Amino acid sequence: MMLQYEALINLNANSTRAEPAYKLKTFYGRLQHLFAVHLPQEPQLGIKHPTTVLLAGITECKVNAGHETLDIQYYFQESKTESIVDLNCVQCLVGCVQYAENRWAIINHSGSLSHALWVSD
């Protein structure tokens, strides 16, 4: 199952002295696992009530190009490692079509409705 997901990335991640500067980035990947993590009440950590957090294990597609006018992304490689992200980051399912040997196109028909809105503090 192929997904579109969005997460904040730190533009200054490679600079230990710089203040974090976050930007919302769109990713595409293949769903590998779903995890349900049950957290007990823990006021010292800010968890006022028992809660369940849903996480997704996703192997990211290394997007190398995009179509000029259509919402189509192209990739030829998936990450060898799995990223664990909050399931709330997943925006929609996307289609995947092979168009050449080891070359794939990600087809997204959801349009602008599937993008997250992030407002900084």
Backbone as a chain_set.jsonl record, in Angstrom:
{"seq": "MMLQYEALINLNANSTRAEPAYKLKTFYGRLQHLFAVHLPQEPQLGIKHPTTVLLAGITECKVNAGHETLDIQYYFQESKTESIVDLNCVQCLVGCVQYAENRWAIINHSGSLSHALWVSD", "coords": {"N": [[0.85, -1.166, 0.0], [0.693, 2.104, -0.967], [1.503, 5.36, 0.226], [0.876, 8.856, 0.854], [2.528, 11.071, 2.905], [3.075, 13.61, 5.389], [5.515, 15.501, 7.072], [7.273, 17.394, 9.563], [10.41, 18.792, 8.901], [13.681, 19.503, 10.076], [15.385, 22.179, 9.019], [17.865, 22.94, 9.833], [19.175, 20.705, 10.749], [21.726, 19.601, 10.436], [23.389, 21.358, 11.63], [24.668, 21.924, 14.65], [24.659, 24.139, 16.316], [22.788, 25.939, 15.432], [19.498, 27.318, 15.715], [16.521, 25.333, 15.661], [14.75, 25.13, 12.577], [11.794, 24.675, 11.125], [10.143, 22.957, 8.443], [7.358, 21.982, 6.531], [7.194, 18.954, 4.84], [6.434, 16.923, 2.027], [6.172, 13.44, 1.697], [6.502, 10.231, 0.106], [5.671, 6.788, 0.329], [5.927, 3.234, 1.086], [3.691, 1.393, 2.983], [4.639, -0.57, 5.673], [4.313, -1.57, 8.286], [1.933, -1.382, 11.002], [1.525, 0.077, 14.155], [0.227, -0.067, 17.425], [0.477, 1.744, 20.233], [0.089, 1.583, 23.577], [-0.283, 3.892, 26.051], [0.117, 4.511, 29.464], [-1.515, 6.515, 32.017], [0.439, 9.261, 32.866], [1.315, 11.776, 34.544], [3.707, 13.266, 34.922], [4.877, 13.232, 32.459], [3.082, 14.579, 30.984], [0.891, 13.147, 30.172], [-2.283, 12.892, 30.718], [-4.394, 11.124, 30.725], [-4.913, 7.611, 30.14], [-3.827, 6.585, 26.941], [-3.822, 5.786, 23.427], [-1.436, 5.542, 20.918], [-1.111, 5.635, 17.471], [1.099, 4.331, 15.138], [2.986, 4.314, 12.079], [4.98, 2.203, 10.113], [7.064, 2.983, 7.556], [8.564, 2.639, 4.371], [10.42, 4.905, 2.69], [9.945, 6.356, -0.53], [12.371, 7.287, -2.837], [12.007, 10.038, -4.289], [12.734, 11.357, -7.417], [12.011, 13.067, -9.427], [9.388, 15.124, -10.835], [6.253, 15.549, -12.529], [5.607, 18.264, -14.753], [3.038, 19.565, -14.861], [1.052, 17.791, -13.96], [0.02, 15.988, -10.988], [2.159, 14.008, -10.459], [4.707, 11.969, -9.315], [8.039, 10.738, -9.693], [9.998, 7.82, -9.154], [12.791, 5.614, -8.475], [13.829, 4.089, -6.544], [13.51, 2.69, -3.282], [13.802, 3.474, 0.18], [16.099, 1.687, 2.241], [15.677, 1.473, 4.87], [13.231, 1.653, 7.481], [10.962, 4.165, 8.326], [9.459, 5.406, 11.256], [6.44, 6.841, 11.793], [3.941, 9.093, 13.072], [0.627, 8.074, 12.71], [-1.179, 10.046, 12.119], [0.156, 11.688, 10.386], [-0.146, 10.636, 7.883], [-1.611, 11.344, 4.83], [-3.055, 10.458, 2.548], [-3.936, 7.663, 0.415], [-2.033, 6.56, -2.392], [-1.586, 5.858, -5.908], [0.537, 3.581, -7.717], [2.524, 3.09, -10.511], [4.332, 1.093, -12.715], [6.56, 2.231, -15.166], [8.805, 1.762, -16.631], [11.687, -0.418, -16.642], [12.498, -0.921, -13.332], [11.56, 1.656, -12.743], [9.209, 3.933, -11.497], [5.984, 5.504, -11.257], [4.238, 7.712, -9.197], [0.928, 8.157, -8.649], [-1.308, 10.617, -7.816], [-4.445, 11.452, -6.955], [-5.707, 13.066, -5.18], [-5.37, 15.805, -4.909], [-5.149, 19.222, -3.681], [-6.51, 18.933, -1.302], [-5.473, 16.957, 0.293], [-3.3, 17.82, 1.733], [-1.451, 18.731, 4.621], [-1.89, 21.325, 7.046], [0.243, 23.434, 8.637], [0.808, 25.413, 11.403], [3.028, 27.509, 12.876], [4.094, 28.079, 16.291]], "CA": [[0.0, 0.0, 0.0], [1.484, 3.324, -1.098], [0.931, 6.465, 0.984], [1.466, 10.186, 0.904], [2.523, 11.557, 4.273], [3.759, 14.886, 5.558], [6.182, 15.632, 8.363], [8.147, 18.547, 9.712], [11.841, 18.513, 8.877], [14.494, 20.585, 10.607], [16.298, 22.657, 7.981], [19.184, 23.114, 10.44], [19.511, 19.456, 11.436], [23.158, 19.322, 10.344], [24.11, 22.415, 12.339], [24.357, 21.727, 16.069], [24.539, 25.42, 17.021], [21.677, 26.733, 14.898], [18.149, 27.07, 16.226], [15.727, 24.557, 14.709], [13.863, 25.837, 11.644], [11.004, 23.574, 10.591], [9.395, 23.114, 7.196], [6.51, 20.829, 6.227], [7.639, 18.301, 3.61], [5.627, 15.793, 1.574], [6.901, 12.206, 1.418], [5.732, 9.099, -0.415], [6.297, 5.56, 0.768], [5.181, 1.974, 1.143], [3.351, 0.996, 4.346], [5.185, -1.881, 6.043], [3.766, -2.015, 9.576], [1.123, -0.501, 11.84], [1.769, -0.184, 15.565], [-0.625, 0.589, 18.41], [1.245, 1.856, 21.472], [-0.795, 1.966, 24.673], [0.454, 4.663, 27.05], [-0.666, 4.715, 30.689], [-1.523, 7.874, 32.565], [1.745, 9.641, 33.423], [1.264, 13.241, 34.635], [5.034, 13.866, 34.802], [5.166, 13.325, 31.024], [1.999, 15.31, 30.34], [-0.163, 12.218, 29.742], [-3.269, 13.008, 31.787], [-5.281, 9.968, 30.677], [-4.354, 6.546, 29.289], [-4.069, 6.882, 25.533], [-3.199, 4.902, 22.433], [-0.817, 6.248, 19.804], [-0.982, 4.78, 16.297], [2.303, 4.634, 14.368], [3.13, 3.589, 10.816], [6.331, 1.929, 9.627], [7.001, 3.282, 6.126], [9.814, 2.773, 3.627], [10.269, 6.094, 1.848], [10.332, 6.335, -1.936], [13.326, 8.351, -3.143], [11.454, 10.753, -5.446], [13.815, 12.05, -8.121], [11.474, 14.021, -10.406], [7.943, 15.286, -10.831], [5.688, 16.039, -13.778], [5.468, 19.725, -14.738], [1.678, 20.061, -14.615], [0.232, 16.795, -13.266], [0.512, 15.608, -9.656], [2.809, 12.704, -10.616], [6.101, 11.942, -8.876], [8.752, 9.578, -10.232], [11.073, 7.294, -8.313], [13.351, 4.343, -8.914], [14.415, 3.413, -5.401], [12.911, 2.873, -1.963], [14.763, 3.441, 1.275], [16.343, 0.358, 2.81], [15.261, 1.522, 6.269], [11.831, 1.974, 7.73], [10.72, 5.307, 9.204], [8.275, 5.273, 12.09], [5.78, 8.145, 11.852], [2.601, 9.147, 13.641], [-0.353, 7.784, 11.665], [-1.826, 11.31, 11.757], [0.923, 12.314, 9.297], [-0.581, 10.061, 6.605], [-2.626, 12.197, 4.218], [-3.919, 9.722, 1.627], [-3.365, 6.565, -0.37], [-1.688, 6.955, -3.757], [-1.35, 4.752, -6.822], [1.912, 3.412, -8.162], [2.521, 2.423, -11.806], [5.665, 0.912, -13.29], [6.562, 2.712, -16.544], [10.022, 1.232, -17.254], [12.343, -1.337, -15.716], [12.915, -0.269, -12.084], [11.112, 3.049, -12.729], [7.829, 3.966, -11.052], [5.291, 6.788, -11.161], [3.248, 7.797, -8.119], [-0.239, 8.888, -9.138], [-2.044, 11.154, -6.686], [-5.661, 12.12, -7.429], [-6.366, 13.74, -4.067], [-5.268, 17.252, -5.058], [-4.691, 20.023, -2.547], [-7.246, 18.586, -0.092], [-4.764, 15.959, 1.09], [-2.102, 18.384, 2.338], [-1.597, 19.214, 5.992], [-1.65, 22.737, 7.32], [1.006, 23.574, 9.864], [0.936, 26.784, 11.858], [4.028, 27.533, 13.94], [3.685, 28.758, 17.53]], "C": [[0.902, 1.237, 0.0], [0.742, 4.491, -0.45], [1.612, 7.784, 0.653], [1.403, 10.598, 2.365], [3.36, 12.819, 4.368], [4.318, 14.963, 6.967], [7.023, 16.899, 8.365], [9.595, 18.087, 9.668], [12.572, 19.743, 9.399], [15.509, 20.984, 9.548], [17.718, 22.83, 8.509], [19.667, 21.853, 11.162], [21.004, 19.159, 11.431], [24.01, 20.356, 11.071], [23.738, 22.358, 13.819], [24.132, 23.028, 16.819], [23.344, 26.252, 16.571], [20.364, 26.341, 15.57], [17.382, 26.226, 15.203], [14.842, 25.454, 13.855], [13.1, 24.753, 10.893], [10.264, 23.955, 9.321], [8.595, 21.83, 6.971], [6.922, 20.255, 4.883], [6.735, 17.11, 3.305], [6.544, 14.627, 1.223], [5.943, 11.196, 0.804], [6.446, 7.831, 0.032], [5.341, 4.388, 0.791], [4.956, 1.609, 2.613], [3.864, -0.415, 4.607], [4.524, -2.434, 7.301], [2.854, -0.94, 10.169], [1.348, -0.913, 13.285], [0.747, 0.583, 16.395], [0.138, 0.572, 19.729], [0.308, 2.39, 22.547], [0.046, 2.64, 25.755], [-0.412, 4.851, 28.287], [-0.652, 6.187, 31.092], [-0.166, 8.142, 33.211], [1.839, 11.161, 33.466], [2.632, 13.916, 34.477], [5.45, 14.033, 33.341], [4.075, 14.068, 30.259], [0.895, 14.415, 29.808], [-1.184, 12.141, 30.868], [-4.208, 11.814, 31.866], [-4.589, 8.87, 29.865], [-4.742, 6.812, 27.835], [-3.382, 5.855, 24.65], [-2.693, 5.765, 21.289], [-0.662, 5.25, 18.662], [0.2, 5.26, 15.465], [2.331, 3.787, 13.109], [4.613, 3.407, 10.52], [6.307, 2.025, 8.108], [8.396, 3.298, 5.533], [9.594, 3.873, 2.592], [10.704, 5.825, 0.418], [11.251, 7.523, -2.189], [12.87, 9.035, -4.434], [12.572, 11.554, -6.106], [13.312, 13.05, -9.156], [9.963, 14.087, -10.24], [7.49, 15.829, -12.172], [5.448, 17.538, -13.66], [4.082, 20.203, -14.335], [0.792, 19.08, -13.852], [0.85, 16.455, -11.911], [1.057, 14.176, -9.719], [4.266, 12.858, -10.201], [6.738, 10.661, -9.411], [9.838, 9.126, -9.257], [11.579, 5.98, -8.884], [13.918, 3.547, -7.751], [13.614, 3.705, -4.141], [14.015, 2.792, -0.92], [14.92, 2.011, 1.777], [15.919, 0.301, 4.28], [13.809, 1.98, 6.371], [11.749, 3.164, 8.682], [9.44, 5.05, 9.983], [7.676, 6.667, 12.251], [4.412, 8.006, 12.501], [1.605, 8.925, 12.499], [-1.125, 9.038, 11.25], [-1.103, 12.027, 10.636], [0.483, 11.808, 7.923], [-1.748, 10.873, 6.07], [-3.584, 11.415, 3.324], [-3.176, 8.521, 1.048], [-3.065, 7.091, -1.766], [-1.483, 5.694, -4.595], [0.1, 4.728, -7.271], [1.894, 2.574, -9.446], [3.957, 2.301, -12.307], [5.618, 1.342, -14.751], [7.815, 2.301, -17.3], [10.649, 0.295, -16.234], [12.909, -0.547, -14.531], [12.583, 1.228, -12.034], [9.609, 3.06, -12.445], [7.294, 5.387, -11.037], [4.267, 6.692, -10.038], [2.132, 8.705, -8.604], [-1.075, 9.319, -7.936], [-3.242, 11.94, -7.215], [-6.334, 12.943, -6.336], [-6.299, 15.259, -4.152], [-4.835, 17.953, -3.785], [-5.419, 19.686, -1.244], [-6.471, 17.651, 0.819], [-3.525, 16.516, 1.775], [-2.398, 18.95, 3.716], [-1.346, 20.716, 6.054], [-0.934, 22.817, 8.643], [1.163, 25.051, 10.177], [1.917, 26.781, 13.01], [3.503, 28.32, 15.132], [4.006, 30.227, 17.507]], "O": [[1.765, 1.388, 0.865], [-0.48, 4.603, -0.557], [2.767, 7.82, 0.23], [0.353, 10.491, 2.998], [4.237, 13.067, 3.54], [3.675, 14.545, 7.93], [7.428, 17.403, 7.318], [9.964, 17.109, 10.318], [12.138, 20.876, 9.191], [16.401, 20.202, 9.217], [18.671, 22.863, 7.729], [20.478, 21.936, 12.084], [21.497, 18.514, 12.357], [25.234, 20.228, 11.115], [22.618, 22.705, 14.195], [23.477, 23.028, 17.861], [22.938, 27.179, 17.272], [20.155, 25.186, 15.941], [17.579, 26.392, 13.999], [14.257, 26.419, 14.348], [13.686, 23.999, 10.117], [9.825, 25.091, 9.14], [9.098, 20.729, 7.195], [6.994, 20.983, 3.892], [6.324, 16.382, 4.208], [7.557, 14.797, 0.544], [4.727, 11.298, 0.964], [7.674, 7.797, 0.107], [4.14, 4.517, 0.556], [5.906, 1.525, 3.391], [3.562, -1.343, 3.857], [4.213, -3.623, 7.374], [2.991, 0.248, 9.874], [1.361, -2.101, 13.607], [0.44, 1.739, 16.104], [0.413, -0.495, 20.277], [-0.201, 3.506, 22.443], [0.968, 2.037, 26.305], [-1.553, 5.3, 28.18], [0.123, 6.987, 30.568], [0.316, 7.34, 34.011], [2.373, 11.776, 32.544], [2.709, 15.026, 33.95], [6.282, 14.883, 33.025], [4.132, 14.177, 29.035], [0.038, 14.883, 29.059], [-0.988, 11.424, 31.85], [-4.756, 11.516, 32.927], [-3.768, 9.167, 28.997], [-5.868, 7.22, 27.552], [-2.474, 5.148, 25.085], [-3.418, 6.607, 20.759], [-0.143, 4.151, 18.858], [0.297, 6.44, 15.129], [1.777, 2.689, 13.069], [5.403, 4.341, 10.66], [5.619, 1.25, 7.443], [9.312, 3.89, 6.104], [8.71, 3.784, 1.74], [11.706, 5.15, 0.179], [10.936, 8.645, -1.794], [13.291, 8.662, -5.529], [13.268, 12.329, -5.449], [14.108, 13.809, -9.711], [9.346, 13.235, -9.601], [8.255, 16.493, -12.872], [5.12, 18.029, -12.58], [3.956, 21.145, -13.553], [-0.133, 19.505, -13.16], [2.054, 16.614, -11.712], [0.499, 13.257, -9.119], [4.969, 13.754, -10.669], [6.072, 9.637, -9.563], [10.505, 9.943, -8.623], [10.897, 5.319, -9.667], [14.434, 2.447, -7.946], [13.106, 4.81, -3.95], [15.031, 2.125, -1.118], [13.975, 1.223, 1.737], [15.814, -0.778, 4.863], [13.258, 2.604, 5.463], [12.396, 3.168, 9.729], [8.461, 4.54, 9.439], [8.324, 7.569, 12.782], [3.806, 6.935, 12.481], [1.737, 9.532, 11.437], [-1.668, 9.089, 10.146], [-1.688, 12.895, 9.989], [0.711, 12.474, 6.913], [-2.749, 11.071, 6.76], [-4.789, 11.67, 3.334], [-1.959, 8.391, 1.18], [-3.767, 7.971, -2.265], [-1.238, 4.611, -4.065], [0.8, 5.739, -7.208], [1.322, 1.484, -9.472], [4.704, 3.279, -12.323], [4.754, 0.89, -15.503], [7.873, 2.481, -18.516], [10.196, 0.221, -15.092], [13.7, 0.378, -14.712], [13.268, 1.984, -11.345], [8.839, 2.315, -13.052], [8.038, 6.346, -10.834], [3.524, 5.715, -9.94], [2.358, 9.871, -8.929], [-1.498, 8.486, -7.135], [-3.07, 12.979, -7.853], [-7.426, 13.468, -6.549], [-7.105, 15.94, -3.517], [-4.223, 17.341, -2.91], [-4.981, 20.116, -0.177], [-6.78, 17.558, 2.007], [-2.759, 15.745, 2.354], [-3.441, 19.56, 3.951], [-0.666, 21.283, 5.199], [-1.432, 22.331, 9.659], [1.591, 25.839, 9.333], [1.677, 26.123, 14.022], [2.582, 29.127, 15.0], [3.724, 30.935, 18.474]]}, "num_chains": 1, "name": "protein.A"}
